Amino acid sequence: MKNLVGAVLLQPLFTFYFAVCICFVCMSSKLQASDAKLELIASPAPLNSSLSRVVTDSTGRVYLSWVTQKEAMATLFYSTLVNGAWSAPEIISRGTDWFNNWADFPSLMVNKDSMAAHWLRMSAAGTYDYDVQAAFYNLDTNDWSEGITIHKDGISAEHGFVSMLPMSEGQTFISWLDGRETIRGGNEETGSMTLRAGIFNKAGETVSEWELDHRVCDCCQTSAAMSSTGPLVVYRDRSEKEIRDIYFTRYVNGKWTEPTAIHNDGWEIAGCPVNGPSVAANGNQVAVSWFTAKDDAPMVKLAISNDGGETFSAPTLVAEQNTNGRVGTTILESGNIAVSWMDTEEPRAKIMLTLYNAEAKLLENTQIATSSASRRSGFPVIVSAGNDVYVTWTQIGSAMQVRVARVIYSD
């Protein structure tokens, strides 16, 4: 990917610092009888924290993960929200050889009786020679395992943009972008980035592994969700003609379906836009949001499925013109769908949350915070618990710090 625009964009987040004032304002449109209520939650992450994510377990309990950087040492922490307060931060892993990046950053997955986390570790001297490392939590020893390289190709190349899902029997589903085909003798780029996935047991041992797509966009996030039929992965494809639309594949009856476009946007771009899709699922209900910019017209779109992802509706336009995407998607207990995105109208960008009903009818718009359109501000991440949506992002100022907010929607 070194000849792509995306290679220029993928620079470590920690090299960037700039001042921006964050304010927390709720600006809900009264499109329905109920308004959203925005609450800022005190963050357990200290100054000099970033790269945060929020996830929930099967009971709806909320977990926050983040990274701190002190000189060369990076540390991945997590904390649990219990009765409105965060637990003491716990360390998952740390290292001086991590690849920390504004768009490709660690994640946490919580199962009923197990947890898994991932980060990226440099594997060779090349700028994008890094592996996906995963650690698995042992309930018996109350400790995290050492990092395990989940892909077994042994090739020093780019591996990243991970999505994880909990599965039965404490197993973990992981999908990732895999650059093994881009490297051959003499370190020449001869192939394409591939999309791969695997299932891992509690000890991190590989149970199954597949190649899902042989040619995909080099540096856009993947996203995965568990529908009524099984895992579903969405990602940005890359055709021979450099059309980079959003595709999906599902695991049904022991096989992966043929990759199919969510919608044929026809976005032709010679470099990776570093702007992946986001999927959420609840039974047969599946929602996907994504960014596209055909003919230099930026848009955020939403498509909905009511048959477990077998078919999708025509897309609904979430935002246009003043947006750079960076989307998130979650489905509330009510069946309503929330989409987060960045509004880039000057002078400052805004983190927005838009609520739709199950038929994609617009209900509310809520401004979460002011931020920056620069890549330094990273990717906001959302998750729902009941009818509340939790949002996390990085505040950029004299020092970076992870922030968390909750948006409460009435039933």
TIPA-300574 format. One record per residue: residue number from 1; residue in one letter; z, x, y of N, C-alpha, C in turn. Coordinates in steps of 0.02 Angstrom, whole numbers, plus 50000, padded with zeros to 5 digits. Each point is the difference from the previous one (the first is absolute). Layout:
N
NUM|a|Z|X|Y|Z|X|Y|Z|X|Y
...
! end
This chain:
411
1|m|50000|50040|49940|50000|49960|50060|50000|50042|50063
2|k|49997|50067|49992|50007|50042|50059|49943|49991|50049
3|n|49943|49971|49978|49944|49988|50046|50002|49930|50030
4|l|50056|49964|49993|50004|49932|50025|50041|49997|50063
5|v|49986|49948|50039|50041|49987|50059|50073|49994|49981
6|g|50013|49969|49942|50068|49989|49978|50039|50064|49994
7|a|49967|50056|49983|50035|50063|49994|50029|50021|50067
8|v|49966|49984|50053|50026|50017|50067|50061|49958|50016
9|l|49999|49938|49976|50055|49954|50016|50063|50015|49961
10|l|49993|50029|49940|50058|50009|49958|50038|50064|50019
11|q|50041|49997|50050|50042|50056|50021|50072|49979|49992
12|p|50044|50046|49982|50069|49982|49989|50032|49968|50060
13|l|50037|49947|49987|50031|49961|50054|50049|50041|50039
14|f|50033|50048|49968|50055|50033|50033|49976|50049|50054
15|t|49936|50013|50005|49975|50044|50053|49991|49963|50065
16|f|50011|49936|50001|49986|49960|50059|50064|49971|50029
17|y|50008|50009|50065|50056|49968|50035|49975|49977|50068
18|f|50016|49939|50017|49985|49978|50067|50047|49943|50018
19|a|50006|49989|50064|50050|49950|50023|49968|49932|50005
20|v|50035|49952|49973|49979|49931|50008|50062|49956|49997
21|c|50003|49953|50044|50058|49956|50003|49989|49940|49955
22|i|50048|49987|49957|49997|49943|49954|50041|49943|50029
23|c|49971|49943|50004|50039|49941|50020|49991|49947|49948
24|f|50050|49957|49994|50001|49949|49948|49998|49932|50032
25|v|49943|49967|49995|49991|49936|50032|49970|49951|49951
26|c|50023|49941|50001|49970|49948|49957|49956|49956|50043
27|m|49936|49997|49981|49951|49961|50038|49965|49952|49953
28|s|50034|49950|49977|49972|49953|49951|49961|49946|50034
29|s|49942|49987|49975|49961|49944|50025|50025|49936|49969
30|k|50011|49950|50038|50027|49937|49974|49944|49957|49971
31|l|49973|50028|49944|49945|49966|49968|50025|49949|49949
32|q|50065|50007|49981|50032|49952|49956|50068|49984|50030
33|a|50037|49956|49967|50064|49980|50027|50050|50057|49999
34|s|49994|50047|49953|50048|50054|49993|49974|50064|50033
35|d|50047|50037|50030|49984|50065|50029|50031|50055|49958
36|a|49972|50059|50004|50029|50058|49966|50056|50029|50042
37|k|50050|50027|49966|50055|50034|50033|49999|50073|49980
38|l|49997|50044|50048|49996|50072|49987|50068|50032|50010
39|e|50023|50038|49950|50063|50036|50004|49989|50074|49985
40|l|50025|50043|50043|49999|50071|49986|50060|50017|49957
41|i|49989|50033|49943|50053|50020|49955|50015|50073|50010
42|a|50063|50018|50008|50019|50070|50007|49972|50040|49942
43|s|49968|50056|50015|49968|50040|49948|50048|50050|49970
44|p|49999|50007|49933|50042|50052|49969|49969|50069|50005
45|a|49937|50003|50022|49965|50064|50006|50019|50035|50065
46|p|50014|50064|49998|50021|50036|50060|49940|50020|50043
47|l|50014|50034|50055|49947|50031|50039|49961|50048|49956
48|n|49938|50011|50018|49955|50043|49962|49985|49970|49931
49|s|49993|49934|49999|49979|49965|49939|49934|49964|50012
50|s|49962|49991|49947|49934|49967|50007|49976|49980|49930
51|l|49937|49978|49997|49967|49985|49936|50039|49949|49958
52|s|50020|49945|50031|50043|49952|49967|49962|49944|49965
53|r|50033|49970|49951|49974|49942|49965|50058|49953|49985
54|v|49985|49935|49996|50048|49951|49976|49972|49968|49937
55|v|50044|49989|49950|49982|49966|49938|50057|49954|49981
56|t|49986|49954|49955|50052|49957|49974|50001|50004|49923
57|d|50058|49980|49972|50003|49993|49927|49991|49927|49981
58|s|50008|49984|49937|49986|49932|49976|50050|49949|50027
59|t|50057|50023|50026|50050|49955|50029|49991|49990|50074
60|g|49953|50037|50030|49988|49995|50072|50040|50051|50040
61|r|50037|50043|49967|50037|50052|50037|49951|50050|50030
62|v|50014|50022|50062|49955|50042|50038|50021|50073|49996
63|y|49951|50044|49990|50011|50072|49997|49955|50033|50053
64|l|50026|50052|50031|49964|50038|50050|49997|50073|49977
65|s|49940|50030|50002|49993|50071|49986|49971|50035|50060
66|w|50015|50064|50007|49974|50039|50057|50004|50074|49984
67|v|49970|50041|50044|49999|50072|49992|50029|50032|50062
68|t|50042|50051|49990|50021|50042|50056|49971|50069|49991
69|q|49990|50035|50055|49971|50067|49997|50044|50047|50041
70|k|50026|50052|49969|50038|50052|50034|49970|50066|49983
71|e|49965|50029|50050|49961|50061|49988|49951|49986|49943
72|a|50002|50039|49946|49952|49991|49946|50023|49949|49948
73|m|50063|49978|50004|50028|49957|49949|49988|49926|50016
74|a|49966|49965|49954|49991|49928|50005|50046|49966|49949
75|t|50032|49944|50020|50045|49965|49956|49984|49926|50000
76|l|49994|49971|49941|49986|49929|49992|50066|49963|49986
77|f|50018|49953|50044|50061|49960|49994|49983|49927|49986
78|y|50052|49963|49978|49995|49928|49999|50068|49969|50012
79|s|50000|49937|50022|50060|49962|50013|49987|49927|49982
80|t|50053|49964|49984|49995|49930|49979|50035|49955|50051
81|l|49969|49944|50017|50030|49952|50046|50043|49951|49960
82|v|50066|50003|50012|50048|49958|49963|50043|49963|50051
83|n|49997|49934|49998|50039|49958|50046|49990|50021|50073
84|g|49938|50014|50017|49982|50015|50069|50013|50071|50022
85|a|50024|50043|49955|50015|50070|50018|49966|50046|49950
86|w|49980|50059|50024|49966|50048|49957|50052|50042|49962
87|s|49985|50014|49938|50042|50045|49961|49991|50071|50024
88|a|50047|50043|49980|49994|50071|50019|49935|50028|49972
89|p|49961|50036|50040|49936|50028|49977|50010|50046|49940
90|e|49954|49994|49952|50001|50042|49941|49935|50040|49995
91|i|50005|50060|49975|49942|50045|49994|49965|49987|49934
92|i|49934|49992|50004|49959|49995|49940|49975|50069|49979
93|s|49972|50036|50049|49974|50067|49986|49991|50038|50066
94|r|49992|50065|49995|49986|50041|50059|49960|50060|49979
95|g|49965|50031|50049|49961|50059|49984|49969|50031|50062
96|t|49980|50062|49992|49969|50037|50055|49924|50006|49991
97|d|49974|49969|49948|49929|50005|49985|49966|49932|49999
98|w|50027|49952|50038|49971|49933|50002|49941|49996|50047
99|f|49955|49953|49985|49946|49982|50046|50021|49935|50033
100|n|50023|50004|50063|50022|49941|50037|49946|49980|50050
101|n|49982|49937|49999|49942|49978|50036|50011|49931|50030
102|w|49972|49988|50059|50011|49936|50035|49974|49940|49962
103|a|49949|50009|49958|49968|49943|49966|50014|49999|49926
104|d|50020|50056|49971|50010|50006|49928|50071|50025|49989
105|f|50047|49954|49989|50071|50019|50003|50039|49968|49943
106|p|50060|50025|49986|50038|49980|49941|50014|49926|49995
107|s|50016|49977|49939|50016|49930|49989|50057|49995|49950
108|l|50030|49940|49998|50055|49984|49954|49983|49935|49965
109|m|50015|49996|49934|49991|49939|49962|50065|49985|49964
110|v|50021|49936|50003|50063|49980|49968|49987|49948|49947
111|n|50021|50014|49939|49994|49954|49944|50069|49970|49986
112|k|50006|49958|49950|50063|49967|49985|50055|50050|49985
113|d|49985|50050|49958|50050|50049|49982|49976|50072|50007
114|s|49950|50010|50042|49973|50067|50010|49967|50005|50068
115|m|49987|50061|50022|49964|50012|50062|49952|50058|49989
116|a|49949|50003|50043|49955|50057|50000|49981|50015|50072
117|a|49985|50062|50014|49978|50020|50067|49947|50053|49994
118|h|49959|50007|50052|49949|50051|49998|49998|50038|50066
119|w|49972|50060|49997|49986|50040|50059|49942|50047|49981
120|l|49976|50039|50047|49944|50045|49989|50023|50072|50005
121|r|49977|50042|49953|50020|50070|49999|49939|50045|49998
122|m|49998|50050|50043|49944|50047|50001|49993|50034|49932
123|s|49938|50006|49976|49987|50031|49935|49963|50066|50004
124|a|49970|50014|50058|49963|50062|50010|49993|50012|50075
125|a|49961|50051|50018|49996|50020|50070|49954|49956|50042
126|g|49957|49961|49968|49954|49957|50037|50036|49946|50039
127|t|49972|49982|50057|50033|49952|50045|50016|49935|49964
128|y|49955|49977|49956|50009|49937|49966|50011|50008|49925
129|d|50028|50057|49981|50018|50011|49930|50073|49977|49991
130|y|50008|49938|49979|50068|49975|49989|50001|49949|49944
131|d|50059|49996|49968|50010|49956|49943|50045|49942|50018
132|v|49995|49947|49960|50047|49944|50005|50059|50015|49955
133|q|50059|50006|50030|50062|50009|49963|50038|49934|49998
134|a|50029|49985|49943|50041|49939|49994|50066|50017|49967
135|a|50053|49967|50023|50066|50006|49970|50022|49931|49977
136|f|50040|49999|49946|50022|49937|49970|50076|50000|49996
137|y|50029|49943|50019|50072|49994|50003|50028|49981|49932
138|n|50050|50038|49977|50033|49988|49936|50065|49963|50012
139|l|50003|49938|49978|50060|49959|50011|50061|50028|49963
140|d|49989|50030|49942|50055|50026|49961|50034|50060|50034
141|t|49959|50044|50029|50028|50059|50033|50009|49991|50074
142|n|49975|49943|50026|50005|49985|50072|49969|50056|50041
143|d|49941|50022|49979|49968|50056|50033|49924|49994|49995
144|w|49966|50037|50045|49927|50002|50000|49976|50059|49958
145|s|49945|49990|49965|49969|50054|49962|49969|50051|50047
146|e|49982|50057|49973|49959|50048|50037|49930|49970|50009
147|g|49964|50024|50049|49933|49975|50013|49952|50015|49942
148|i|49959|49951|49983|49951|50006|49947|49931|49989|50030
149|t|49952|50043|49984|49931|49989|50021|49970|49946|49957
150|i|49981|49944|50030|49979|49942|49960|49930|50006|49972
151|h|49957|50040|50032|49932|50010|49975|49999|50066|49962
152|k|49963|50001|49945|50003|50057|49954|49936|50042|50001
153|d|49960|49994|50053|49938|50037|50002|50010|50074|50012
154|g|50054|50020|50033|50014|50070|50012|49954|50033|50050
155|i|49964|49960|50039|49952|50026|50049|50031|49998|50069
156|s|49994|50055|50037|50025|50003|50068|49950|49965|50046
157|a|50017|49938|50016|49957|49958|50041|50044|49948|50033
158|e|49969|49956|50038|50038|49947|50034|50018|49944|49951
159|h|50064|49982|49999|50024|49943|49962|50051|49965|50045
160|g|49991|49936|50011|50048|49966|50045|49984|49926|50009
161|f|50026|49973|50055|49991|49929|50018|50021|49955|49942
162|v|50063|50005|49984|50030|49969|49941|50023|49929|50015
163|s|49994|49957|49949|50031|49933|49999|50039|49994|49935
164|m|50060|49969|50003|50042|49992|49941|50023|49928|49992
165|l|50007|49979|49937|50024|49933|49984|50050|50003|49942
166|p|50051|49958|50001|50045|49995|49943|49967|49960|49944
167|m|50014|50021|49938|49975|49964|49942|50057|49987|49952
168|s|49987|49964|49947|50052|49983|49951|50024|50062|49964
169|e|50059|49996|49970|50031|50053|49961|50011|50063|50042
170|g|50010|49991|50066|50014|50056|50043|49941|50045|50014
171|q|49940|49979|49982|49941|50041|50011|49976|49995|50072
172|t|49960|50048|50020|49973|50003|50068|49925|50006|49999
173|f|49966|49958|50038|49927|50005|50009|49987|50042|50063
174|i|49957|50049|49995|49982|50043|50057|49925|50007|50005
175|s|49972|49988|50059|49929|50014|50013|49996|50054|50054
176|w|49946|50038|49999|49993|50054|50049|49927|50021|50007
177|l|49985|50034|50055|49934|50032|50009|50004|50069|49969
178|d|49947|50018|49963|50001|50061|49959|49937|50041|50014
179|g|50010|50062|50024|49943|50042|50020|49977|50048|49947
180|r|50018|49990|49937|49981|50048|49949|49925|50010|49993
181|e|49961|49946|50014|49927|50005|49993|49968|50036|50060
182|t|50038|50010|50053|49971|50034|50059|50001|50076|49993
183|i|50035|50025|49949|50009|50072|49992|49969|50022|49935
184|r|49959|50051|50005|49971|50032|49941|50003|50075|50010
185|g|49968|50038|49958|50001|50073|50004|49982|50025|50069
186|g|50037|50050|50024|49987|50027|50067|50030|49958|50055
187|n|50041|49951|49981|50033|49956|50049|49948|49962|50043
188|e|49945|49981|49969|49948|49964|50036|50011|49925|49994
189|e|49982|49963|50051|50004|49927|49997|49937|49974|49967
190|t|50007|49972|49941|49941|49978|49963|50003|49927|49980
191|g|50058|49969|50007|50008|49931|49977|50033|49958|50053
192|s|50022|49941|49980|50029|49951|50046|50074|49990|49986
193|m|50034|49973|50049|50069|49979|49990|50000|49941|49953
194|t|50047|50000|49953|50006|49945|49953|50066|49962|50011
195|l|50002|49939|49974|50061|49960|49999|50025|49997|49929
196|r|50063|50020|49989|50029|50000|49934|50066|49961|50001
197|a|50023|49981|49941|50064|49965|49994|50031|50016|49933
198|g|50066|49991|49996|50034|50011|49937|50064|49960|49996
199|i|50027|49994|49940|50065|49969|49988|50046|50054|49973
200|f|50061|50003|50027|50047|50052|49982|50067|49968|49979
201|n|50031|50030|49948|50064|49972|49977|50057|50026|50044
202|k|50062|49983|49982|50058|50017|50041|50009|50075|50007
203|a|49976|50038|49951|50006|50073|50002|49942|50033|50036
204|g|49952|49960|50024|49942|50027|50034|49944|50021|49955
205|e|50005|49983|49936|49947|50016|49952|49942|49951|50007
206|t|49939|50026|49994|49941|49958|50007|49991|49955|49940
207|v|49997|49935|50012|49989|49951|49947|49925|49985|49994
208|s|49967|49990|50058|49928|49987|50002|49973|50030|50065
209|e|49936|50017|50000|49968|50025|50061|49927|49980|49999
210|w|49973|49982|50060|49930|49978|50006|49968|50028|50063
211|e|49935|50008|49997|49960|50008|50061|49975|49930|50018
212|l|50016|49977|50061|49983|49932|50021|49934|49997|50038
213|d|49985|50053|50037|49937|50002|50039|49981|50073|50009
214|h|49936|50016|49987|49978|50070|50000|49980|50026|50068
215|r|49995|49956|50051|49980|50024|50067|50033|49955|50052
216|v|50050|50027|50035|50036|49961|50049|50008|50041|50064
217|c|50022|49966|50053|50012|50034|50064|50056|50051|49991
218|d|49992|50057|50033|50041|50059|49985|50072|49995|50023
219|c|50015|49963|50053|50068|50006|50028|50022|49935|50033
220|c|49985|49944|49968|50027|49935|50020|50053|49979|49949
221|q|50053|49969|50024|50054|49979|49956|49976|49951|49947
222|t|50030|50005|49941|49992|49949|49949|50058|49951|50008
223|s|49994|49942|49969|50055|49951|50000|49997|49961|49935
224|a|50058|49983|49974|50003|49965|49935|50050|49944|50002
225|a|49988|49949|49961|50046|49943|49995|49996|49972|49929
226|m|50054|49964|49980|50003|49971|49934|49988|49925|50006
227|s|49942|49976|49977|49985|49929|50001|50019|49969|49934
228|s|49983|49937|49991|50016|49965|49938|49964|50030|49940
229|t|49944|50034|50012|49960|50027|49945|50014|50074|49987
230|g|50036|50033|50046|50014|50071|49991|49987|50039|50064
231|p|50001|50068|49996|49990|50041|50059|49931|49990|50031
232|l|49998|50004|50066|49938|49996|50039|50003|50056|50051
233|v|49947|50039|50004|49997|50057|50047|49943|49988|50049
234|v|50014|50010|50064|49949|49995|50053|49994|50068|50033
235|y|49939|50016|50024|49987|50067|50026|49934|49998|50039
236|r|49985|50055|50034|49937|50004|50036|49949|50037|49957
237|d|49946|49966|49984|49947|50028|49958|49954|50045|50043
238|r|49957|50038|49967|49951|50041|50035|49935|50000|49960
239|s|49950|49966|50026|49936|49996|49965|49958|50062|50013
240|e|49945|50006|49964|49954|50056|50010|49971|49999|50071
241|k|49998|49941|50031|49974|49993|50068|50055|50001|50052
242|e|50059|50022|49980|50058|50007|50045|50024|49932|50028
243|i|49992|49947|49960|50031|49937|50017|50072|50002|49974
244|r|50048|49988|50044|50071|50008|49982|50038|49935|50010
245|d|49986|49953|49956|50033|49935|50002|50059|49999|49952
246|i|50041|49947|50004|50060|49995|49959|49983|49968|49933
247|y|50020|50033|49947|49988|49977|49931|50067|49987|49965
248|f|49995|49966|49943|50060|49989|49959|49981|50001|49927
249|t|50050|50014|49958|49993|49995|49928|50065|49974|49972
250|r|49997|49961|49945|50059|49968|49970|50006|50021|49927
251|y|50061|50003|49977|50014|50014|49930|50011|49933|49965
252|v|49952|49980|49959|50001|49934|49968|49987|50008|49925
253|n|50047|49975|49960|49993|50001|49927|49986|50070|49974
254|g|50035|50049|50028|49995|50068|49975|49942|50040|50025
255|k|49961|49973|50049|49943|50035|50027|49997|49993|50076
256|w|49970|50050|50032|49990|49998|50073|49932|49968|50015
257|t|50000|49954|50047|49938|49966|50019|49954|50047|50040
258|e|49937|49983|50002|49952|50038|50039|50018|49997|50073
259|p|50004|50059|50034|50016|49999|50072|49954|49955|50040
260|t|50030|49959|50043|49963|49949|50037|50023|50000|50073
261|a|49954|49987|50046|50018|49998|50071|50041|49937|50015
262|i|50053|50009|50039|50036|49941|50026|49952|49961|50045
263|h|49963|50036|50041|49948|49971|50043|49951|50055|50018
264|n|49937|49985|50002|49949|50050|50018|49994|50005|50076
265|d|50044|50041|50029|49996|50011|50072|49940|50042|50020
266|g|49980|50046|49955|49942|50042|50015|50016|50056|50050
267|w|50062|50025|49999|50019|50052|50048|49974|50068|49974
268|e|49950|50026|50034|49973|50066|49984|50032|50051|50046
269|i|50033|50050|49970|50033|50051|50040|49997|50066|49960
270|a|49984|50054|50035|49989|50064|49967|50064|50037|49984
271|g|50057|49977|50025|50064|50032|49986|50052|49949|49982
272|c|50053|50022|49969|50054|49955|49981|50037|49975|50061
273|p|50011|49935|50008|50035|49973|50058|50076|50006|49995
274|v|50027|50022|49943|50072|50006|49990|50034|49934|50019
275|n|49981|49946|49966|50023|49933|50018|49991|49955|49940
276|g|50049|50001|49955|49992|49963|49938|50023|49928|50004
277|p|49987|49960|49948|50018|49929|49998|50072|49991|49978
278|s|50023|49938|50001|50067|49983|49976|49996|49934|49962
279|v|50033|49998|49941|49998|49940|49959|50071|49978|49984
280|a|50010|49934|49994|50063|49971|49977|49983|49944|49952
281|a|50046|49987|49953|49988|49947|49951|50064|49965|49983
282|n|49994|49935|49984|50055|49959|49976|49971|49950|49951
283|g|50004|50017|49936|49968|49957|49950|49925|50001|50007
284|n|49970|49940|50008|49927|49996|50009|49978|50013|50071
285|q|50047|50001|50047|49983|50011|50071|49995|50075|50014
286|v|49943|50020|50026|49988|50070|50018|49971|50002|50070
287|a|50024|50046|50041|49974|50008|50068|49984|50073|50013
288|v|49942|50012|50031|49978|50068|50016|49980|50003|50074
289|s|50027|50049|50036|49978|50012|50068|49970|50070|50004
290|w|49954|50009|50047|49967|50064|50006|49969|50009|50069
291|f|49980|50062|50013|49967|50018|50063|49927|50017|49986
292|t|49956|49980|50045|49929|50018|49996|49974|50008|50071
293|a|49945|50037|50007|49973|50012|50067|49924|50009|49998
294|k|49966|49954|49967|49927|50003|49998|49973|49993|50072
295|d|49949|50041|50016|49969|50000|50066|50052|50013|50054
296|d|50050|50042|49984|50052|50019|50048|50038|49940|50027
297|a|50006|49948|49959|50038|49940|50019|50062|49996|49956
298|p|50057|50026|50023|50060|50001|49958|50027|49930|49987
299|m|50020|49988|49938|50027|49935|49980|50053|50009|49946
300|v|50049|49955|50000|50046|49992|49943|49985|49933|49969
301|k|49993|49999|49933|49982|49939|49965|50051|49985|49945
302|l|50002|49937|49980|50045|49976|49947|49960|49956|49952
303|a|50007|50014|49935|49970|49957|49949|50054|49979|49950
304|i|49994|49939|49974|50051|49970|49958|49970|49978|49933
305|s|50038|50010|49947|49980|49976|49933|50055|49954|49974
306|n|49979|49947|49966|50048|49954|49968|49992|49999|49924
307|d|49963|50050|49974|49990|50004|49928|50017|50070|49973
308|g|50051|50030|50029|50023|50065|49976|49955|50058|50019
309|g|49955|49990|50049|49955|50052|50022|49932|49999|49968
310|e|49986|49948|49961|49933|49996|49969|49947|49989|50053
311|t|50015|49956|50047|49954|49988|50056|50040|49998|50065
312|f|49966|50015|50056|50032|50001|50065|49962|49956|50050
313|s|50037|49973|50048|49971|49959|50052|49957|50043|50047
314|a|49959|49967|50040|49967|50035|50055|50054|50027|50046
315|p|49989|50058|50030|50053|50031|50040|50016|49961|50064
316|t|50064|50002|50018|50024|49974|50064|50009|50058|50047
317|l|49978|49992|50062|50006|50053|50050|50071|50001|50028
318|v|50035|50055|49991|50068|50008|50024|50000|50029|50070
319|a|49960|50052|50011|49997|50033|50065|49932|50032|50008
320|e|49979|50010|50062|49937|50033|50014|50004|50037|50066
321|q|49952|50043|50012|49993|50040|50061|50057|50050|50008
322|n|50058|49976|50020|50056|50045|50015|50045|50010|49939
323|t|49975|50032|49949|50040|50014|49941|49974|50062|49965
324|n|50045|50038|49970|49980|50055|49957|50026|49989|49929
325|g|50016|49937|49983|50018|49982|49932|50072|50019|49983
326|r|50008|50045|49950|50065|50021|49974|50039|49939|49976
327|v|49971|49964|49953|50023|49933|49982|50055|50002|49947
328|g|50037|49945|49998|50047|49986|49946|49996|49926|49983
329|t|50015|49982|49938|49996|49931|49977|50061|49983|49958
330|t|50028|49941|50010|50054|49976|49957|49998|49924|49996
331|i|50023|49972|49944|50002|49928|49989|50072|49977|50000
332|l|50016|49951|50042|50068|49974|50006|50015|49951|49944
333|e|50063|49984|49992|50022|49951|49950|49967|49932|50012
334|s|49987|49984|50063|49968|49937|50018|49927|49996|49980
335|g|49971|50057|49983|49928|50004|49986|49960|50022|50061
336|n|50032|50003|50058|49967|50026|50059|49986|50075|49992
337|i|49952|50025|50037|49977|50069|49994|50008|50035|50067
338|a|50032|50059|50000|50008|50040|50061|49957|50062|49996
339|v|49966|50015|50055|49957|50059|50005|50022|50041|50060
340|s|50014|50063|49989|50016|50045|50056|49938|50041|50018
341|w|49995|50017|50064|49942|50038|50024|50017|50030|50068
342|m|49957|50045|50023|50010|50033|50064|49953|49972|50052
343|d|50029|49978|50056|49961|49978|50058|49996|50059|50048
344|t|49939|50023|50014|49990|50061|50039|49982|49988|50073
345|e|50010|49939|50024|49985|49987|50070|50046|50043|50044
346|e|49970|50036|50047|50039|50045|50042|50048|49962|50046
347|p|50054|50032|50026|50011|50073|49998|50033|50024|49936
348|r|50035|49958|49964|50032|50021|49938|49978|49955|49944
349|a|49998|50028|49940|49986|49959|49942|50061|49960|49980
350|k|49989|49947|49963|50054|49957|49978|49996|49989|49924
351|i|50058|49998|49969|50004|49981|49929|50006|49924|49997
352|m|49952|49967|49968|49997|49927|49999|50011|49974|49929
353|l|50028|49940|49997|50009|49964|49936|49972|49930|50009
354|t|49950|49983|49960|49967|49935|50005|50015|49960|49936
355|l|50020|49937|50009|50018|49958|49944|49948|49946|49989
356|y|49981|49991|49936|49952|49948|49980|50031|49958|49945
357|n|49976|49939|49994|50021|49961|49942|49956|50018|49941
358|a|50010|49967|49944|49965|50018|49938|49926|49987|50004
359|e|49978|49959|50049|49929|49986|50009|49970|50042|50057
360|a|50036|50051|50022|49978|50046|50052|49998|49967|50069
361|k|50040|49948|50012|50006|49971|50066|50051|50040|50040
362|l|49981|50021|50060|50043|50040|50043|50062|49960|50020
363|l|50059|50031|49991|50063|49968|50018|50032|50034|50060
364|e|50008|50066|49997|50036|50035|50053|49975|50071|50008
365|n|50009|50027|50061|49991|50071|50014|50065|50027|50028
366|t|50023|50057|49974|50062|50030|50024|49989|50074|50015
367|q|50017|50021|50059|49998|50071|50016|50065|50031|49976
368|i|49995|50051|49957|50059|50033|49973|50025|50055|50047
369|a|49955|50041|50025|50020|50057|50042|49939|50027|50036
370|t|50011|50038|50052|49947|50040|50030|49998|50067|49966
371|s|49942|50029|49994|49992|50063|49964|49943|50039|50031
372|s|49959|50032|49961|49943|50039|50023|49943|49992|49952
373|a|49939|50002|50027|49941|49995|49957|49986|50066|49965
374|s|50032|50054|50021|49990|50065|49970|50022|50000|49927
375|r|49969|50043|49960|50021|50006|49930|50072|50024|49994
376|r|50027|50029|50053|50069|50024|49997|50050|49943|49989
377|s|49981|49940|50018|50047|49943|49991|50001|49975|49928
378|g|49954|50023|49959|50002|49984|49929|49980|49929|49983
379|f|50021|49977|49942|49983|49934|49973|50063|49958|49992
380|p|50007|49946|50038|50056|49955|49987|49995|49971|49930
381|v|50057|49984|49969|50002|49972|49932|50043|49937|50001
382|i|49978|49948|49965|50037|49936|49998|50013|49979|49928
383|v|50053|49959|49992|50015|49969|49937|50038|49936|50016
384|s|49997|49951|49955|50036|49937|50011|50056|49992|49949
385|a|50053|49966|50023|50056|49980|49957|50016|49928|50019
386|g|49986|49953|49955|50006|49930|50019|49947|49984|50052
387|n|50022|49973|50057|49954|49986|50056|50011|50048|50058
388|d|50033|50056|49986|50008|50053|50050|49950|50056|49986
389|v|49975|50031|50053|49955|50058|49993|50035|50060|50031
390|y|50003|50054|49962|50029|50063|50024|49943|50047|50018
391|v|50008|50033|50057|49949|50045|50026|50032|50068|50013
392|t|49967|50054|49981|50024|50067|50018|49944|50041|50029
393|w|50017|50043|50046|49952|50043|50034|50037|50060|50029
394|t|49963|50047|50030|50030|50059|50030|49996|49996|50075
395|q|50057|50006|50032|50003|50005|50073|49988|50073|50019
396|i|49953|50010|50046|49983|50068|50022|50029|50011|50070
397|g|50039|50052|50008|50028|50017|50065|50016|50073|50001
398|s|50057|50018|50030|50021|50070|49999|50013|50022|49928
399|a|50019|49952|49957|50005|50011|49928|49977|49936|49965
400|m|49971|50008|49941|49978|49942|49962|50059|49967|49966
401|q|49996|49934|49992|50051|49964|49963|49972|49936|49970
402|v|50018|49988|49937|49979|49940|49965|50037|49939|50030
403|r|49962|49946|50010|50028|49938|50024|49987|49944|49949
404|v|50043|49949|50003|49993|49943|49955|50013|49936|50039
405|a|49961|49949|49987|50011|49934|50030|49991|49947|49948
406|r|50030|49942|50013|49992|49942|49956|49972|49942|50041
407|v|49949|49968|49973|49973|49940|50031|50019|49941|49957
408|i|50037|49952|50029|50025|49943|49963|49957|49939|50015
409|y|49971|49972|49949|49961|49939|50006|50039|49942|49970
410|s|50001|49944|50034|50032|49941|49971|49958|49975|49943
411|d|50030|49960|49957|49965|49974|49941|49941|49955|50020
! end
